[in-house]
Amino acid sequence: MRKIAAKVLKQISRVNARKVIDLNEYRQQKIVTEDLFRQITTTETAINTGYDPLHAVYIHCQNLLSILVEALQAIPEPALSRFFARIEAADDAYVPSSPPLSPLTKSYFQCWLLFDLTAGLNKETLTTIIIDLANQLGVPKAMVDVMQTMQDSRMGIYELMGHQGDNILLRELTGTEVIPCICPAGYRGTRPGELWFVRVLPPVLVPFTYSVVFTTPYVLSPDKHSWEAYLNRTVSQKKTKTTANSLENLMKQGLSENYWHEFIFQAYVNHAPDVIYLQGLPDVSSSRPHHTDVPKFASRLPNSPFS
């Protein structure tokens, strides 16, 4: 068990004795999620969830995580308090919602705070803490496996390769695999070669053969070659203040805690209900339309992200 999770476990026994943590909402959500998993793995008929069934699996597990994270806020552990203070500061600064209030969507921000924001020598996240405490919290293994898949995920830059029936075909910019996906936001792209900045979650459980674009797509410009050049000069075996030592680290943590938040804010140019458009590169400030309008990590007025 990792260090912060071990500290939290010690506090949980004390807190439970005083009945401070209320897990009733978690228990109710767990029953619903267990029923969904059972239906998906035992029936060949369509699952009536209102969502694509794979998307529903991820939504239900994210809901469980969010409920457990809320319960953890009652635990008097300084390491947890620092986590929540950082999340609150980012929430105040970026007002995650949807354009025009904020170009940081709730789907993007929730994934960041659950899976990407780290603390300690072991780079623990709120999700790794919950995974480490899964036995004590009574989280079934099948759900833990899905949570681990979500924890392992990250944002990425993908090229739209085309369509195959209902599926969208994406290829990560530095990769070779063409990934069939669904996009629950509804956006299907306008042309092959379009670049998407998204979090793609792979198929989990036996029936699925496609992935899910879990966040509302950010469509990027300039072109593919400009972004490939950015990655080539930013990913280096020798990490400095202006480089990351792997693509995974760059996409998951950026070069600073608010690296990708700031890029999204400063690069925003337009939106539609199912997509947000960004212009510019993270390391060329003059390429971003709002690079002089938005001070780094400062509070934004609620009526405009660029005030």
Backbone bond lengths (Angstrom), bond angles and torsions (degrees), N, CA, C in turn:
res aa  C-N    CA-C-N  psi(-1)  N-CA   C-N-CA  omega(-1)  CA-C   N-CA-C  phi
1 M - - - 1.468 - - 1.529 109.47 -
2 R 1.329 115.65 135.66 1.462 120.05 -178.76 1.532 111.48 -71.81
3 K 1.335 115.48 163.22 1.466 121.95 -166.59 1.527 113.75 -61.08
4 I 1.345 117.34 -50.54 1.466 119.14 -178.11 1.520 110.02 -65.28
5 A 1.339 117.02 -41.26 1.468 120.32 178.60 1.526 110.70 -60.01
6 A 1.338 117.85 -39.03 1.467 120.86 178.84 1.526 111.14 -64.40
7 K 1.327 116.54 -40.02 1.471 119.97 176.86 1.523 110.94 -63.69
8 V 1.328 115.62 -41.75 1.467 120.09 -179.86 1.521 110.17 -64.40
9 L 1.330 116.88 -40.39 1.466 120.38 179.35 1.523 111.28 -59.65
10 K 1.326 117.19 -41.38 1.474 119.99 177.72 1.519 111.24 -61.26
11 Q 1.334 114.95 -39.64 1.462 118.68 -178.92 1.522 111.81 -72.16
12 I 1.351 116.12 -32.22 1.473 119.20 -176.62 1.516 110.60 -60.22
13 S 1.396 117.97 -42.94 1.462 118.86 -179.10 1.512 112.05 -61.67
14 R 1.336 114.87 -36.56 1.472 118.31 178.96 1.525 110.41 -71.56
15 V 1.308 115.83 -43.81 1.461 119.67 -176.92 1.514 111.01 -67.20
16 N 1.354 116.91 -40.49 1.461 120.05 179.71 1.521 111.05 -61.57
17 A 1.339 115.71 -35.16 1.457 119.37 179.23 1.520 110.48 -61.68
18 R 1.348 117.12 -30.09 1.462 120.43 179.20 1.533 111.55 -95.00
19 K 1.366 115.89 3.30 1.460 122.30 177.82 1.530 111.87 55.28
20 V 1.336 114.96 44.91 1.458 120.03 179.57 1.528 110.97 -84.03
21 I 1.339 117.02 -37.65 1.461 120.51 -177.26 1.519 110.48 -83.00
22 D 1.315 116.61 128.58 1.464 122.01 176.34 1.524 107.96 -106.19
23 L 1.343 115.82 110.33 1.461 120.45 -178.42 1.527 112.35 -105.35
24 N 1.321 117.49 16.16 1.463 119.54 -178.96 1.522 112.09 -60.99
25 E 1.333 116.72 -43.86 1.464 120.02 -179.98 1.524 110.26 -63.64
26 Y 1.332 116.53 -39.23 1.460 120.64 177.85 1.525 110.33 -62.01
27 R 1.320 117.72 -45.13 1.470 120.80 -178.65 1.524 110.77 -61.54
28 Q 1.332 117.06 -41.21 1.466 120.30 179.01 1.526 110.89 -64.55
29 Q 1.349 116.99 -44.77 1.459 120.72 179.48 1.525 110.72 -65.85
30 K 1.323 117.44 -35.24 1.465 120.78 -179.78 1.530 110.58 -64.59
31 I 1.319 117.65 -38.86 1.465 121.25 178.11 1.521 110.42 -62.20
32 V 1.326 116.17 -44.39 1.469 120.94 178.79 1.522 110.15 -62.46
33 T 1.331 117.07 -43.46 1.465 121.59 -178.13 1.521 111.01 -67.84
34 E 1.318 117.59 -41.96 1.468 120.82 177.40 1.526 110.70 -59.99
35 D 1.325 117.03 -40.06 1.463 121.08 178.71 1.530 110.62 -64.10
36 L 1.332 116.52 -41.66 1.462 120.60 177.84 1.526 110.60 -61.60
37 F 1.323 117.76 -47.32 1.464 121.54 179.75 1.535 110.00 -59.86
38 R 1.319 116.54 -41.80 1.462 120.76 -178.73 1.528 110.85 -63.91
39 Q 1.328 116.39 -43.53 1.467 119.97 179.02 1.522 111.61 -62.83
40 I 1.324 116.50 -44.11 1.470 120.25 -176.53 1.526 111.33 -65.39
41 T 1.323 117.67 -36.87 1.465 120.53 -174.51 1.529 112.94 -90.54
42 T 1.351 118.34 -5.83 1.473 119.12 -175.84 1.518 113.88 -124.37
43 T 1.332 118.74 -2.84 1.465 119.63 -177.59 1.513 110.84 -131.94
44 E 1.331 115.47 151.18 1.454 120.68 176.37 1.519 111.46 -101.23
45 T 1.307 117.30 -0.28 1.460 120.50 179.84 1.519 110.30 -87.16
46 A 1.326 116.32 163.60 1.462 120.96 -179.25 1.524 110.23 -66.31
47 I 1.323 116.08 141.85 1.457 122.09 178.52 1.526 108.19 -93.87
48 N 1.310 116.48 123.13 1.471 120.52 -176.29 1.525 110.04 -89.44
49 T 1.337 116.22 84.53 1.461 120.88 179.43 1.527 111.78 -110.71
50 G 1.334 116.35 -10.84 1.457 119.77 -172.38 1.517 111.71 87.48
51 Y 1.348 117.28 -7.79 1.458 123.51 178.70 1.527 109.04 -127.83
52 D 1.318 116.21 161.76 1.450 119.32 164.31 1.528 107.58 -54.46
53 P 1.344 119.57 138.89 1.473 120.41 -173.83 1.527 114.49 -60.87
54 L 1.344 118.35 -38.20 1.467 119.02 177.21 1.522 110.76 -66.90
55 H 1.317 116.53 -43.03 1.462 120.30 175.74 1.526 110.25 -59.00
56 A 1.340 116.50 -39.84 1.463 121.10 179.91 1.527 111.55 -62.74
57 V 1.339 117.28 -39.24 1.469 120.63 177.46 1.522 110.28 -57.98
58 Y 1.336 115.72 -47.26 1.463 119.61 -178.78 1.526 111.68 -68.00
59 I 1.324 117.47 -40.13 1.469 120.45 179.06 1.520 110.30 -61.63
60 H 1.322 117.25 -45.26 1.464 120.15 -177.96 1.526 111.31 -65.22
61 C 1.336 117.06 -39.60 1.467 118.80 178.60 1.524 111.30 -69.71
62 Q 1.320 117.21 -35.79 1.470 119.28 175.43 1.528 110.42 -65.42
63 N 1.325 116.88 -38.48 1.470 119.78 176.76 1.525 110.85 -61.40
64 L 1.338 116.22 -43.24 1.468 119.73 177.04 1.526 111.03 -59.42
65 L 1.318 116.13 -45.27 1.464 120.42 179.21 1.525 111.01 -60.92
66 S 1.324 117.05 -44.14 1.464 120.88 -178.33 1.526 111.05 -63.57
67 I 1.328 116.55 -39.81 1.471 120.45 178.65 1.529 110.32 -65.24
68 L 1.333 116.27 -43.10 1.464 119.82 179.81 1.525 111.47 -68.05
69 V 1.319 117.62 -37.59 1.467 120.75 176.61 1.520 109.74 -62.38
70 E 1.322 116.37 -41.53 1.477 119.27 177.93 1.523 110.69 -62.30
71 A 1.334 116.67 -39.61 1.465 120.00 177.75 1.528 111.45 -64.88
72 L 1.348 116.77 -35.54 1.461 119.82 -179.59 1.526 112.71 -65.03
73 Q 1.322 116.77 -21.57 1.467 119.48 -179.78 1.528 112.01 -64.60
74 A 1.336 116.44 -19.35 1.470 119.74 178.83 1.521 112.65 -81.01
75 I 1.338 117.64 -7.68 1.463 121.16 -175.51 1.531 109.83 -89.35
76 P 1.319 118.28 125.26 1.473 121.64 -176.05 1.526 112.33 -80.25
77 E 1.321 116.15 65.71 1.461 121.45 178.69 1.528 108.36 -115.18
78 P 1.337 118.60 119.18 1.475 121.11 -176.32 1.519 114.18 -53.65
79 A 1.339 117.75 -37.95 1.467 119.74 -179.18 1.532 110.38 -62.62
80 L 1.328 117.17 -38.42 1.463 120.24 176.68 1.521 111.02 -69.37
81 S 1.304 116.58 -40.44 1.468 120.40 179.89 1.521 111.11 -59.50
82 R 1.331 116.46 -37.88 1.464 119.92 178.27 1.527 110.99 -67.51
83 F 1.331 116.67 -38.26 1.461 120.02 174.88 1.530 110.27 -55.59
84 F 1.335 115.19 -52.24 1.463 119.55 -174.10 1.528 111.82 -69.01
85 A 1.320 117.22 -30.09 1.471 119.64 176.52 1.527 110.42 -66.47
86 R 1.319 117.06 -39.77 1.468 120.42 178.65 1.528 111.15 -67.26
87 I 1.320 116.19 -39.19 1.468 120.03 178.25 1.525 110.06 -65.44
88 E 1.327 116.91 -43.32 1.468 120.59 179.71 1.523 111.16 -62.54
89 A 1.333 116.60 -40.33 1.463 119.95 179.52 1.530 110.60 -63.87
90 A 1.328 116.82 -43.03 1.467 120.25 178.80 1.522 110.94 -67.14
91 D 1.311 116.88 -38.10 1.470 120.90 178.63 1.526 110.60 -63.63
92 D 1.325 117.00 -42.32 1.468 120.78 178.25 1.518 111.57 -65.25
93 A 1.328 116.63 -37.99 1.460 120.35 -175.30 1.519 113.14 -76.45
94 Y 1.332 116.70 -37.73 1.465 119.62 -171.24 1.526 113.95 -109.42
95 V 1.322 117.98 -9.55 1.473 123.71 175.19 1.534 110.70 45.11
96 P 1.320 119.58 59.10 1.462 120.49 -175.76 1.517 111.99 -57.23
97 S 1.307 115.94 126.27 1.458 122.15 -177.79 1.518 107.87 -159.72
98 S 1.316 116.37 -103.12 1.454 123.24 172.91 1.516 106.72 -165.11
99 P 1.335 117.76 155.84 1.463 119.32 178.83 1.534 110.24 -60.14
100 P 1.354 118.19 148.11 1.464 126.09 6.14 1.530 114.35 -87.95
101 L 1.345 118.36 -2.73 1.461 119.30 -179.69 1.529 110.91 -63.17
102 S 1.320 116.20 -45.54 1.469 120.72 179.63 1.518 108.99 -156.60
103 P 1.343 118.13 137.71 1.466 119.39 174.89 1.527 113.17 -78.47
104 L 1.346 117.43 -8.15 1.461 119.63 173.85 1.528 108.18 -83.30
105 T 1.321 116.94 112.29 1.452 120.29 -178.37 1.525 110.54 -77.58
106 K 1.317 115.70 159.36 1.464 119.76 177.06 1.520 110.87 -63.80
107 S 1.347 117.35 -37.37 1.467 119.68 -179.20 1.527 110.56 -63.97
108 Y 1.325 117.06 -40.85 1.461 121.15 177.89 1.536 110.13 -65.25
109 F 1.323 117.57 -48.34 1.462 121.94 -173.32 1.526 111.19 -68.08
110 Q 1.348 117.15 -40.45 1.463 120.06 179.18 1.520 111.28 -61.86
111 C 1.323 116.73 -41.51 1.467 119.67 177.94 1.529 110.81 -64.66
112 W 1.324 116.37 -40.97 1.470 119.48 179.02 1.528 111.31 -60.24
113 L 1.317 117.73 -48.47 1.469 119.35 -174.86 1.525 111.84 -71.98
114 L 1.325 117.65 -28.68 1.467 119.99 -179.62 1.526 112.83 -83.40
115 F 1.343 117.31 -39.72 1.464 120.80 -167.39 1.524 115.22 -114.51
116 D 1.337 117.92 -20.73 1.469 119.78 -171.15 1.525 114.37 -112.56
117 L 1.319 118.42 -30.26 1.458 121.80 -178.31 1.526 108.94 -73.21
118 T 1.339 116.75 120.46 1.458 120.03 -172.93 1.528 111.95 -118.02
119 A 1.329 114.13 162.87 1.467 121.08 175.78 1.520 108.40 -150.13
120 G 1.336 115.72 151.39 1.460 121.02 173.43 1.513 114.04 81.34
121 L 1.336 115.19 171.76 1.461 121.80 -177.85 1.518 112.11 -63.57
122 N 1.329 116.86 -30.54 1.458 121.00 -179.29 1.534 112.87 -87.85
123 K 1.342 115.61 5.63 1.470 120.32 -178.64 1.529 111.16 49.83
124 E 1.327 114.66 53.14 1.463 119.90 179.97 1.526 110.76 -75.15
125 T 1.318 115.25 147.57 1.460 122.29 172.80 1.519 108.23 -116.49
126 L 1.316 116.26 170.68 1.465 119.14 176.16 1.530 110.70 -60.06
127 T 1.339 116.41 -33.51 1.461 119.19 179.64 1.520 111.86 -73.16
128 T 1.344 118.94 -39.85 1.472 118.84 178.40 1.529 110.40 -65.41
129 I 1.327 117.01 -33.20 1.471 119.77 176.79 1.526 109.86 -62.95
130 I 1.332 116.89 -45.25 1.469 120.64 179.76 1.525 110.55 -66.16
131 I 1.326 117.92 -39.47 1.462 120.80 177.75 1.524 110.40 -61.95
132 D 1.336 117.31 -41.88 1.465 120.81 178.22 1.524 112.17 -64.55
133 L 1.323 115.91 -27.17 1.467 120.64 -178.54 1.531 112.17 -99.92
134 A 1.327 116.76 12.49 1.471 120.97 -171.97 1.530 112.82 -57.04
135 N 1.325 116.97 -42.67 1.467 119.44 -179.25 1.518 111.18 -63.00
136 Q 1.337 116.19 -44.40 1.461 120.24 -179.13 1.540 111.38 -66.95
137 L 1.330 116.47 -31.11 1.461 120.26 -178.72 1.521 112.57 -90.34
138 G 1.324 116.99 -6.69 1.459 120.18 178.04 1.516 114.13 74.21
139 V 1.343 116.99 32.98 1.465 120.34 178.61 1.530 108.13 -85.79
140 P 1.342 118.63 121.37 1.470 120.70 -179.13 1.528 112.16 -61.52
141 K 1.326 116.44 152.43 1.466 121.67 -175.55 1.529 112.49 -59.38
142 A 1.332 117.71 -40.06 1.467 120.18 -178.85 1.526 110.65 -59.75
143 M 1.334 115.67 -38.33 1.469 119.61 178.83 1.527 110.92 -72.85
144 V 1.329 116.68 -36.45 1.466 120.46 177.40 1.529 109.44 -61.88
145 D 1.324 116.52 -40.30 1.471 119.99 179.74 1.527 110.85 -61.91
146 V 1.327 117.07 -40.86 1.467 120.08 178.39 1.523 109.92 -67.88
147 M 1.339 116.98 -41.84 1.472 120.38 177.33 1.529 111.14 -59.79
148 Q 1.343 116.58 -38.90 1.466 119.91 179.19 1.527 110.55 -66.67
149 T 1.326 117.02 -38.08 1.465 120.41 176.07 1.521 110.79 -61.82
150 M 1.322 116.27 -41.63 1.461 120.15 178.04 1.528 110.51 -66.47
151 Q 1.334 116.23 -40.34 1.463 120.36 178.44 1.528 110.91 -61.94
152 D 1.312 117.84 -37.72 1.465 121.91 -178.58 1.526 112.55 -74.67
153 S 1.319 117.70 -11.55 1.465 121.16 -176.27 1.528 111.03 -75.70
154 R 1.326 115.38 167.65 1.464 121.81 178.00 1.513 108.19 -158.96
155 M 1.316 115.85 166.82 1.449 119.98 170.61 1.529 108.68 -69.78
156 G 1.333 115.83 157.23 1.454 120.36 178.07 1.520 109.84 -154.90
157 I 1.307 115.47 163.81 1.468 121.39 176.71 1.523 107.14 -105.99
158 Y 1.314 116.29 117.21 1.454 122.68 -173.72 1.524 110.65 -119.06
159 E 1.326 114.87 144.38 1.460 121.23 175.60 1.525 108.84 -97.71
160 L 1.325 116.82 131.44 1.461 121.42 175.51 1.526 108.51 -74.12
161 M 1.334 116.24 118.38 1.466 121.28 -177.43 1.528 112.39 -96.55
162 G 1.328 116.95 -18.23 1.464 120.38 -177.82 1.515 110.24 143.59
163 H 1.320 116.58 -155.70 1.460 122.25 -177.53 1.521 109.42 -136.61
164 Q 1.322 114.19 153.35 1.461 121.18 177.03 1.532 106.72 -139.10
165 G 1.334 115.81 95.69 1.457 119.76 -173.18 1.519 109.56 63.90
166 D 1.325 116.65 -127.53 1.464 121.18 179.34 1.530 112.20 -81.46
167 N 1.318 117.10 -10.78 1.461 120.44 -175.59 1.528 112.11 -87.10
168 I 1.326 114.46 147.42 1.460 123.17 172.38 1.520 107.07 -98.11
169 L 1.316 117.41 135.79 1.463 121.55 -178.68 1.523 109.69 -101.73
170 L 1.337 116.25 118.47 1.456 122.36 -178.62 1.533 109.75 -121.41
171 R 1.323 115.78 147.51 1.464 121.81 173.64 1.513 108.26 -132.43
172 E 1.344 116.73 126.58 1.458 118.14 178.29 1.523 109.27 -63.16
173 L 1.317 115.87 143.85 1.458 121.49 -168.72 1.520 113.24 -56.63
174 T 1.315 117.96 -34.27 1.464 120.59 -178.52 1.524 112.23 -100.86
175 G 1.331 117.46 5.49 1.460 120.70 -175.31 1.513 113.02 -109.88
176 T 1.334 115.22 -175.84 1.459 121.81 -179.73 1.523 112.86 -120.76
177 E 1.336 117.27 -22.36 1.463 120.60 -175.85 1.524 110.76 -71.94
178 V 1.320 116.32 131.35 1.460 122.04 173.36 1.531 107.46 -94.21
179 I 1.326 116.64 121.76 1.458 122.53 -170.09 1.527 110.09 -107.94
180 P 1.344 118.82 117.74 1.464 120.07 172.89 1.522 110.12 -73.94
181 C 1.318 116.63 129.85 1.462 121.66 -173.91 1.526 110.66 -135.27
182 I 1.326 114.85 158.94 1.450 121.45 161.72 1.527 107.42 -109.00
183 C 1.329 115.95 153.39 1.464 120.67 178.00 1.518 107.82 -124.54
184 P 1.340 117.65 95.67 1.468 120.42 -176.75 1.523 114.25 -59.10
185 A 1.346 117.82 -23.22 1.467 119.52 177.19 1.524 111.24 -64.42
186 G 1.337 116.92 -21.50 1.457 121.13 177.32 1.510 114.94 104.05
187 Y 1.321 117.97 -12.69 1.469 120.99 -176.96 1.526 109.43 -78.09
188 R 1.340 117.01 134.86 1.462 122.08 -179.39 1.519 112.65 -119.04
189 G 1.329 117.61 1.59 1.453 120.28 179.32 1.516 112.05 87.06
190 T 1.325 115.12 162.56 1.461 119.93 -177.64 1.523 113.09 -113.36
191 R 1.349 117.17 -21.66 1.464 118.44 -176.85 1.526 108.92 -163.15
192 P 1.344 117.19 147.53 1.462 119.41 172.22 1.534 109.91 -59.65
193 G 1.323 115.75 143.00 1.459 120.99 -178.12 1.515 113.48 97.40
194 E 1.335 117.16 -12.62 1.462 120.71 177.36 1.530 108.93 -62.66
195 L 1.334 117.12 142.23 1.463 121.81 -178.31 1.518 110.81 -103.58
196 W 1.327 115.43 129.64 1.467 122.03 179.79 1.532 109.21 -114.64
197 F 1.327 115.68 132.85 1.470 122.24 171.67 1.524 106.28 -103.11
198 V 1.336 116.74 102.56 1.466 121.51 -170.67 1.528 110.22 -147.43
199 R 1.328 114.87 169.30 1.468 122.10 171.63 1.527 107.14 -108.50
200 V 1.328 116.01 117.00 1.456 121.87 -178.83 1.528 108.71 -103.85
201 L 1.327 116.80 123.86 1.462 121.83 178.85 1.525 109.10 -103.42
202 P 1.338 117.94 131.56 1.468 121.92 -173.09 1.526 112.14 -77.23
203 P 1.333 116.91 169.64 1.471 119.21 176.51 1.521 110.96 -65.73
204 V 1.315 116.08 134.86 1.468 121.66 172.35 1.528 107.34 -126.35
205 L 1.298 116.41 156.53 1.464 124.11 -174.37 1.533 109.28 68.88
206 V 1.295 116.33 156.78 1.463 122.75 -167.38 1.522 114.92 -62.05
207 P 1.333 121.62 -41.56 1.473 118.46 -168.88 1.521 115.58 -70.29
208 F 1.316 119.90 -13.98 1.454 120.27 -165.67 1.530 112.78 -95.50
209 T 1.332 114.69 140.69 1.466 121.01 -179.77 1.529 111.46 -127.14
210 Y 1.314 117.64 9.38 1.459 122.79 -177.84 1.524 109.10 -131.59
211 S 1.319 116.06 167.28 1.464 122.20 178.79 1.525 109.97 -108.35
212 V 1.340 116.01 173.22 1.461 121.84 -178.29 1.523 109.67 -122.69
213 V 1.327 116.47 126.71 1.464 120.63 168.93 1.531 105.63 -78.49
214 F 1.338 115.74 100.72 1.464 120.68 -166.07 1.526 112.92 -82.57
215 T 1.325 117.25 -19.37 1.465 120.87 179.58 1.528 109.52 -112.45
216 T 1.327 116.19 154.49 1.460 120.41 174.62 1.523 108.72 -58.77
217 P 1.338 118.61 130.07 1.472 119.43 -175.61 1.527 113.18 -64.07
218 Y 1.334 114.51 135.28 1.460 122.42 164.23 1.526 106.50 -99.57
219 V 1.313 117.69 119.72 1.464 121.49 177.75 1.523 108.16 -93.94
220 L 1.336 115.58 128.10 1.455 122.18 -170.67 1.526 112.12 -102.69
221 S 1.320 115.19 147.90 1.459 122.76 162.43 1.535 104.77 -142.07
222 P 1.320 121.33 154.98 1.458 127.68 11.31 1.521 113.56 -72.48
223 D 1.341 115.70 -153.21 1.448 122.22 -166.56 1.525 112.85 -79.40
224 K 1.314 113.52 176.04 1.464 122.90 -178.27 1.533 112.14 -55.74
225 H 1.337 117.24 -43.26 1.469 120.24 -176.20 1.532 111.29 -65.35
226 S 1.337 117.12 -35.43 1.474 120.70 178.01 1.518 110.61 -66.16
227 W 1.336 116.95 -39.66 1.463 120.16 179.71 1.529 111.19 -72.89
228 E 1.330 117.60 -35.98 1.461 119.59 175.65 1.529 110.17 -63.62
229 A 1.335 116.54 -39.37 1.467 120.01 178.11 1.526 110.35 -65.15
230 Y 1.335 117.28 -39.86 1.472 120.83 176.89 1.530 110.53 -59.06
231 L 1.339 116.99 -47.44 1.462 120.22 -179.33 1.528 110.74 -63.89
232 N 1.318 117.39 -39.26 1.470 120.71 -179.30 1.529 111.97 -63.32
233 R 1.331 117.38 -36.67 1.468 118.76 -178.46 1.537 112.40 -89.20
234 T 1.347 116.87 -11.24 1.463 119.37 -176.30 1.523 112.69 -102.48
235 V 1.321 117.92 -28.61 1.465 121.04 178.23 1.524 108.30 -95.19
236 S 1.337 116.21 118.71 1.461 121.90 -176.67 1.521 109.10 -143.46
237 Q 1.321 116.67 147.78 1.463 120.31 177.76 1.530 110.95 -62.61
238 K 1.330 116.52 -25.74 1.461 120.67 179.32 1.523 108.85 -103.96
239 K 1.330 116.24 107.20 1.455 120.64 -176.19 1.527 110.62 -74.85
240 T 1.321 116.09 130.46 1.465 122.50 173.99 1.526 107.83 -129.21
241 K 1.327 116.89 -171.91 1.462 120.23 178.25 1.526 112.36 -67.31
242 T 1.317 116.73 -19.90 1.466 120.11 -177.47 1.528 112.82 -113.48
243 T 1.336 117.17 7.74 1.458 120.37 178.23 1.521 110.58 -137.13
244 A 1.328 115.10 160.98 1.465 122.69 172.49 1.520 107.47 -118.96
245 N 1.336 117.14 151.63 1.459 119.04 -174.93 1.523 113.39 -85.91
246 S 1.324 118.00 0.22 1.463 120.76 174.11 1.523 108.99 -160.82
247 L 1.319 115.13 157.59 1.466 119.96 175.97 1.521 110.20 -61.63
248 E 1.339 116.81 -39.38 1.463 120.81 -178.58 1.532 110.47 -61.01
249 N 1.340 117.32 -45.13 1.461 120.07 179.74 1.524 111.67 -65.75
250 L 1.326 116.54 -39.55 1.462 119.63 179.22 1.517 110.84 -62.19
251 M 1.319 117.58 -45.97 1.455 121.15 -175.67 1.523 112.70 -76.39
252 K 1.315 117.69 -27.20 1.467 119.80 -176.99 1.527 112.24 -90.33
253 Q 1.342 116.95 -40.76 1.460 119.57 -177.49 1.524 114.29 -115.59
254 G 1.339 117.82 -12.11 1.448 119.56 -175.97 1.518 110.82 66.56
255 L 1.315 116.99 -166.29 1.462 121.51 176.55 1.522 111.42 -93.60
256 S 1.322 116.12 -6.69 1.466 122.79 174.91 1.525 106.57 -158.14
257 E 1.321 116.05 170.38 1.460 119.86 -173.14 1.530 113.07 -59.55
258 N 1.314 116.98 -36.02 1.467 120.73 -175.98 1.526 112.94 -109.79
259 Y 1.325 115.56 20.58 1.463 122.01 -174.46 1.530 111.64 -54.87
260 W 1.324 117.34 -54.45 1.472 120.20 -176.84 1.517 111.51 -75.51
261 H 1.343 118.39 -30.85 1.474 120.53 174.26 1.525 110.02 -58.07
262 E 1.336 115.61 -49.79 1.459 119.98 -177.82 1.528 111.43 -63.95
263 F 1.325 115.61 -40.14 1.465 118.24 178.77 1.529 110.17 -60.03
264 I 1.324 117.37 -47.83 1.467 120.52 -178.14 1.527 110.67 -60.26
265 F 1.329 116.61 -44.46 1.462 120.16 -179.59 1.524 111.60 -61.88
266 Q 1.306 116.33 -46.90 1.459 120.15 -174.19 1.528 112.52 -77.65
267 A 1.336 118.13 -21.81 1.462 121.75 -176.47 1.528 112.91 -95.05
268 Y 1.316 117.65 -7.62 1.472 120.42 -175.93 1.528 111.61 -60.81
269 V 1.352 116.04 132.12 1.462 120.14 176.08 1.525 113.48 -127.04
270 N 1.329 117.87 -30.37 1.463 118.99 -176.06 1.526 108.91 -168.01
271 H 1.330 115.27 172.42 1.464 119.22 178.30 1.525 110.20 -158.04
272 A 1.304 114.55 161.68 1.459 124.55 166.98 1.523 105.63 -130.84
273 P 1.342 119.13 172.36 1.472 119.09 -177.36 1.522 114.50 -57.12
274 D 1.351 118.00 -26.57 1.455 120.60 -174.17 1.523 114.45 -115.40
275 V 1.359 117.78 9.02 1.458 120.00 -176.97 1.528 109.70 -161.16
276 I 1.342 115.99 152.74 1.468 122.11 177.28 1.528 107.41 -127.57
277 Y 1.323 116.57 136.44 1.468 121.60 -175.59 1.527 110.14 -105.12
278 L 1.341 114.79 132.62 1.461 122.04 -179.93 1.525 109.61 -122.81
279 Q 1.344 115.74 145.08 1.461 121.59 -179.12 1.523 109.55 -127.90
280 G 1.335 117.00 128.31 1.451 120.46 173.83 1.512 113.23 117.08
281 L 1.319 114.86 177.46 1.461 123.02 -178.64 1.525 109.95 -119.10
282 P 1.338 117.93 147.75 1.465 120.08 -177.68 1.522 114.57 -62.02
283 D 1.334 118.49 -28.88 1.468 120.29 -175.13 1.530 113.25 -105.41
284 V 1.321 117.41 9.71 1.470 120.96 175.24 1.529 106.79 -125.27
285 S 1.329 115.95 93.18 1.464 119.61 -171.19 1.527 112.53 -59.70
286 S 1.330 117.26 -38.04 1.464 119.77 -177.38 1.520 112.55 -67.92
287 S 1.341 118.19 -13.97 1.463 120.99 -179.98 1.525 112.18 -81.33
288 R 1.342 117.08 -12.56 1.466 120.85 -177.10 1.523 109.40 -98.99
289 P 1.337 118.25 128.82 1.468 120.25 -171.89 1.514 114.65 -62.89
290 H 1.323 119.12 -24.32 1.468 120.54 -176.31 1.528 112.67 -115.04
291 H 1.338 117.06 24.39 1.464 117.94 -173.73 1.526 112.54 -67.34
292 T 1.340 118.43 -22.89 1.466 119.86 177.41 1.518 112.23 -99.35
293 D 1.328 117.37 -11.63 1.464 121.00 -176.07 1.515 112.97 -88.77
294 V 1.324 117.12 -23.48 1.458 120.53 -172.16 1.516 110.27 -116.85
295 P 1.328 118.88 104.30 1.463 119.89 176.34 1.519 111.06 -63.27
296 K 1.320 117.08 145.45 1.454 120.20 -176.03 1.524 111.32 -62.03
297 F 1.336 114.38 127.81 1.460 123.42 172.45 1.528 112.14 49.63
298 A 1.326 116.90 46.61 1.462 121.52 176.39 1.517 109.06 -112.90
299 S 1.324 116.91 156.92 1.458 120.30 -178.49 1.516 110.38 -64.49
300 R 1.328 115.01 140.53 1.456 121.48 177.98 1.529 109.40 -107.50
301 L 1.306 115.61 147.09 1.459 119.06 176.19 1.526 109.19 -69.58
302 P 1.339 118.11 145.06 1.462 119.78 -174.69 1.510 114.79 -64.83
303 N 1.338 118.44 -21.09 1.461 118.80 -177.23 1.518 112.63 -91.41
304 S 1.325 118.79 -5.40 1.456 120.11 179.42 1.511 110.13 -162.25
305 P 1.344 117.60 130.31 1.454 119.32 178.14 1.520 113.43 -73.19
306 F 1.338 117.76 -8.51 1.455 119.87 -174.01 1.519 112.49 -114.27
307 S 1.327 117.51 12.13 1.464 119.77 -179.76 1.525 109.78 -78.32
